[in-house]
Amino acid sequence: MTRGLLWLPLLAVFIGLAWAGWNEYQKLEAYRVWAEQFERAKYDIYSVLGQNGSTLTWGKPTRKAPVNLQTFSLKQIRRVRLWVDNQSVDLETPPQKSRKVALEFERSDDAEPIRIPFTDLSLAIQWGNHLQQNLRQLQAEPIDGN
């Protein structure tokens, strides 16, 4: 009987891990369906991000579908910055370690900047470089109507 009682906490841990795995699988499946509409997309535990041309959509992943979705255009953005541990850092020379990572989008209309959290620094750098290149291309395009 004492051996059975010793195994009971292990069984509870196993059930908890199985539930956490199933929960994460459900989030990934919901993300996969959501991401099909985008040219480029990313998933992590903090946020989902999708890009179609100059339009970005981001939100928080859940088991059903991403929630708190926000959409904005790179045409409204002045600059893309990388934030690591609450400090702005250069995309070309990022730190080796980080605890808190985000991409910040500074708006042209001086509204509140948009910060999209990332768990992985290297993924944030890849997205930052890609979006910065897209932003440069948009800014170099001639303005229509002249």
Secondary structure by P-SEA (a helix, b strand, c coil): caaaaaaaaaaaaaaaaaaaaaaaaaaaaaaaaaacccccccccccbbbbbcccbbbbbbbcccccccbbbbbcccccbbbbbcccbbbbcccccccccbbbbbbbbcccccbbbbbbccaaaaaaaaaaaaaaaaaaaacccccc
